[in-house]
Amino acid sequence: MLFNKKRKTEDFFDLFTKAAQNLDAASELLLRITQVDSFEERKELRAQLHDLEHNSDEITHRTMSMLNATFVTPMDREDISLLTGALDDCMDGIDEAGDLIVLYEIQDIPRRLEKQAKILRECAQETAIAIPKLRGGRDLKDFTVHINSLENKGDKQYRKMLAEVFTSETDPIYVIKIKDVIESLETACDSFETLANAVEAIYIKES
């Protein structure tokens, strides 16, 4: 006789982990967008990035629906909502940066733009490692410290690149476009710091 294995019910920690894994994949796509020269390849990568962003939106919706339907939650309801929103903000920031690079049809990607994308990539990788640890209440202090350090590095890249753009570029339209992209990358980096601070607050409360 054959027995159907009962499928594991998706819980909040599963959803948080999936959202973090999407950030990891999205950051890799963004980095590749800054590295390739072909505009058509950038558009294809941007399309893949949009798909990930839509998937993360679905995860956010499932999480909030589960929160509304669950009487007893594994952590404070406000913390679940805070973490869900913080993860979503990080994804939105990455998606916006990739979208602007393609929409503005920026031909030559400045080297510092790629460096900003690499910092975001590292933030996302660290997040994908850290978020699953929430389930077991494992120590996450190093995660927050590392993300804050990366955000500081991102701030320095942001200031240096703005200075270079305003002192070396003469085309005002190009300056406006590049400035928008630089600021979107900086906003995305700030979102990871906000996420890390939320994770730290939850860890302290639950430990």
N, C-alpha and C positions, 0 to 999 in steps of 0.2 A: 504494500500500500504506500502511495506517495503522499507526503505531507508538505504543504506549502509553508515555507519558513515565514514567520511573521516579520514584516518589514519594521525596521527600527523607526520609531517616531522621531521626526525632526524636532530638535529642541532649540532654545535660544543660543546655546553655545555653538551648535552646528551652523546656525545662520550667521553668527558673528565670524566664524572661521571662514565660511564661504565668501563673505563680503571682503575679508582681509586677503583671501587668495585672489579675488578679482582685482584688488588694488595692486597686488604683486604683478599680475599679468598685464594690467593696464599700464603700469609704470614702464614695463619692458617695451610695450608698443610705443609709448611716448618717446622713449629714448631712441628707438629705431627711426621714428619720424624725424628726429633731429640729426640722424646720421646718414640717411639715404639721400641721394641727389635727384633721383627720378621723382617728378611730381606725381606721376600715375601711381608709383609705389607708395608715396605718402598718402594719397587718397585711399588706397586699399587698406593701409594700416589704420587710417582714421576711421574707416568703416568698421573695422574689427574693434577699435576702441569704443565706438558708439554702441556696438552690440554688447560689450562688457558693461557699459554704463547702464544700458537698458536692463540687463540681467541683475545688476546691483539694485536698480530701482524696484525690481520684482522682489528681491530679497528684503529690502526695506519694507515693502508693503506686507510681505508675509510675516515679518517680525512684529510690526505694529498690529496686524490683525490677531496674531497669537497673543500679544500682550493684552489686547482688549478682551480676549476670550478666556484668559487664564486667571484663575482666582489666586492661586499660590504661585509666586514666581521665585526663581533661584537667587535673585538679588532685588534690590529696591526697584520699583517700577520706574521711578524717575531716572535711575541709572541705566536701565535698559533703553529707555527712550533717548537719553543723552548719548550713549555709546552708538546706538543705531544712527542717530543724526550725524555724529562725528565721522563715522565711517562713510556715510553717504556724501558728506561735504568733501572729503578727500578724493573720492571718485569723481565728483563733479569738477573739482579743480584740475585734475589730470585730464579729463575729457575736454574741458574748455581750452586748456593750453594746446593740446593737439589739434583741436578744431581751428583755433586762430591761426596756427602756422599754415594750415592748408587753405583756409578761407582767404587769408591775406596773400597767398601765393608767394611767400618769401623764398627767393631763389637761393641765395647763399646764407646758410645757417651760421651765425657767428659761433666761434668755438666756445665762448662762455655760456651760450644757450645750451649747448650739449652738456656742459659741466653742471648747469642747474638741473637738467633732466637726470643726470647721474646721481645727484644728491637725492632727488625725489625717488629714484629707483632704490637707493639704499634705505630710505625711510620706509618704503613699501615692503621691502624684503624683511626688515626688522619687525614690522607690524605683523606680517604673515606668520612669523615665528612666535611672536609674543601673544597674540590674541587667543590661540588655543589653550594657553596656560591659565587663562581665567577660570576654566572649568575646574582645575585642581587647586586653585588658590595658590599657585606657585609664585615665587618671588619675581616681581616685575619692575623693581626699582631701576635695574640697569637699563631696561628698555626706555624708560622716561629720560634718563640721563643721556643715553645715546641719541635719542631723537632730538632732544634739546641742543645737543652738540651739533648735530647735522643741520638743524634750523639756523644756528648761529653761522655755520659755514655758508648756508644758503643766503643769509643776509649779506655776508661779505661779497659773494658773487653778484648779488643783486645790485649793490652799490657800485661795485667796480664796472659792471656792464653798463649801467646807466651813465656813468661818467664817460666811458669810452664812446658810447653812442652820441652823446651830446657834444663831445669834443672832436670827434673824427668824421661824423656823417654830415653831409650837406643837403641831402634830399629830405625835405620836411615830411613827406608822405611816408618814406621808409622809416624815419625816426618814430613817427606816430605808431606805425605797425609794430615795429620791434619793441617799443616801449610797452605796448599792450601785452605782447607775449611775455616779456620779462616779468611784468607785474602779475600776470596770471600764474606763472610758475612760482613766484614768491608767495602768492596767496595760497597755492596748493601746499607749499612747504609749511606755511603757518598753520594750515588745517591739520597737518600731521602732528604738530606740536600740541594743538588743542586736543586732538585725539589721545596723545600720550598722557597729557595731564588728566584727562577723564579716566583713562585706564588706571593711572596711579591712584586717583581719588577712590575709585571703586575697590582697588586692591587693598588699600589702607582700611577702608570701611569694612570689607568682608573678612579681613585677616584677623 
